[in-house]
Amino acid sequence: MKATELHEEIKENLKDYPIEYLRNKVTDERYKDPLTKKLAKYNSQTWDEIFALDIDEDYDIKDGVIENLKNDIDFYFDTYAGGDEQTREFTKYISLYLALMAKKPLHPFGDNPTKDEVFLENGEYKCKTRIMSIRDENSMCSYCVCKNAGYSFGF
């Protein structure tokens, strides 16, 4: 599939998502968990990025990789997250964009290797949990651009 085709599919599947709800989580005092706020900010910024993107030079993305990623997200939601179809589809299309087009981590990242689970260091994204999580059945880690941060971070 061409990147422009995937981009159109992603936009089509995200256009009706209530993005303002997600944006509001960032400042809403009812959401106390800093990770929830960080994820809401990252995903709403990614949504904005998707709808602002203009692809100048088209490129191919393997159909099999796209289908495998979709299937692995479905597996994850069927196994761990229950029946929230709206969140499943949002996660699916945000992940397709992040992994296959933007080449960014699937999780929010920071720049502090000491406190951030996923961080940018010397131009590379690194993840502290990837080294263990990639072993999980149908792990999304195999699609993520992050490299293993290694065992030096407390494992």
C-alpha positions in Angstrom: 0.0 0.0 0.0 1.2 3.5 -0.7 1.7 5.8 2.3 -0.9 8.2 0.8 -3.5 5.4 0.8 -2.7 4.4 4.4 -2.8 8.1 5.4 -6.3 8.5 3.9 -7.4 5.3 5.7 -6.1 6.5 9.0 -7.8 9.9 8.6 -11.1 8.3 7.6 -11.0 6.1 10.7 -10.1 8.9 13.0 -12.2 11.8 11.7 -15.2 11.1 14.0 -13.2 10.4 17.2 -14.1 12.9 19.9 -10.7 14.4 20.0 -11.8 17.3 22.3 -12.5 14.8 25.0 -9.0 13.5 24.8 -7.5 17.1 24.7 -9.5 18.0 27.8 -8.1 15.1 29.8 -4.7 16.9 29.8 -6.0 19.7 32.0 -9.1 18.1 33.6 -8.5 17.8 37.4 -10.6 14.6 37.6 -7.8 12.7 35.9 -5.1 12.5 38.5 -2.8 9.9 36.9 0.1 11.7 35.2 0.5 8.9 32.7 -3.1 9.3 31.6 -2.5 13.0 31.0 0.7 12.3 29.2 -0.9 9.7 26.9 -3.8 12.0 26.2 -1.5 14.8 25.2 0.7 12.6 23.1 -2.2 11.0 21.3 -4.1 14.3 20.7 -0.9 15.9 19.3 -0.5 12.8 17.1 -4.1 13.2 15.9 -3.3 16.8 15.0 -0.1 15.8 13.2 -2.0 13.2 11.1 -4.6 15.7 9.9 -1.9 18.3 9.2 0.3 15.9 7.2 0.9 16.4 3.5 3.0 13.6 1.9 5.3 15.0 -0.7 7.0 11.8 -1.8 4.9 8.7 -1.7 6.4 5.4 -0.6 5.4 1.8 -0.1 4.4 0.2 3.1 4.0 -3.6 3.1 0.4 -4.7 3.3 1.4 -7.6 5.5 2.9 -5.4 8.1 -0.2 -3.2 8.1 -2.5 -6.2 8.5 -0.3 -7.8 11.2 -0.3 -4.6 13.2 -4.0 -4.3 13.0 -4.4 -7.9 14.0 -2.0 -7.6 16.9 -3.9 -4.6 18.2 -7.2 -6.5 18.0 -5.5 -9.4 19.9 -4.4 -7.0 22.6 -7.8 -5.5 23.1 -9.6 -8.9 22.9 -7.1 -10.2 25.5 -6.6 -7.3 27.9 -8.9 -4.4 27.2 -12.4 -5.7 26.7 -14.9 -4.4 24.3 -14.2 -0.7 24.0 -14.5 -0.5 20.2 -13.9 3.2 19.9 -10.6 3.1 21.9 -9.5 0.0 20.0 -10.0 1.7 16.6 -8.4 4.9 17.8 -5.4 3.0 19.1 -5.1 1.0 15.9 -5.0 4.0 13.6 -2.8 6.1 15.8 -0.4 3.2 16.1 -0.3 2.6 12.4 0.7 6.2 11.9 3.3 6.3 14.6 4.9 3.0 13.7 4.8 3.0 10.0 4.7 6.7 8.9 6.0 9.0 11.7 8.6 6.5 12.9 7.9 7.5 16.5 7.4 5.5 19.7 4.0 4.0 20.4 4.1 5.5 23.9 4.8 9.1 25.0 8.5 9.8 25.4 10.6 12.3 27.3 14.3 13.2 27.3 15.2 12.1 30.8 16.6 8.5 30.9 16.3 8.5 34.6 12.6 9.3 35.0 11.0 8.6 31.6 10.0 5.1 30.6 10.5 5.9 26.9 13.1 8.6 26.1 15.1 10.2 23.3 18.8 9.9 23.8 21.5 10.7 21.3 18.9 10.8 18.5 17.5 7.3 19.3 14.3 6.4 21.0 14.8 3.9 23.8 12.3 2.0 26.0 13.0 0.6 29.4 10.3 -2.1 29.2 10.8 -3.2 25.6 13.4 -5.8 26.5 10.8 -7.7 28.5 7.6 -6.7 26.8 8.7 -7.8 23.3 8.4 -11.4 24.5 4.7 -11.1 25.1 2.4 -12.8 22.6 1.6 -10.4 19.7 3.7 -7.7 21.3 3.4 -4.3 19.7 7.0 -3.7 20.6 8.1 -5.4 17.3 6.5 -2.4 15.4 7.9 0.3 17.6 11.0 2.3 16.6 12.4 2.2 20.2 15.5 0.3 21.0 16.0 -1.6 24.3 17.3 0.7 27.0 18.9 -2.4 28.6 19.0 -3.7 32.1 20.9 -0.7 33.6 17.6 1.0 34.4 16.5 -1.1 37.3 15.6 -4.4 35.9 
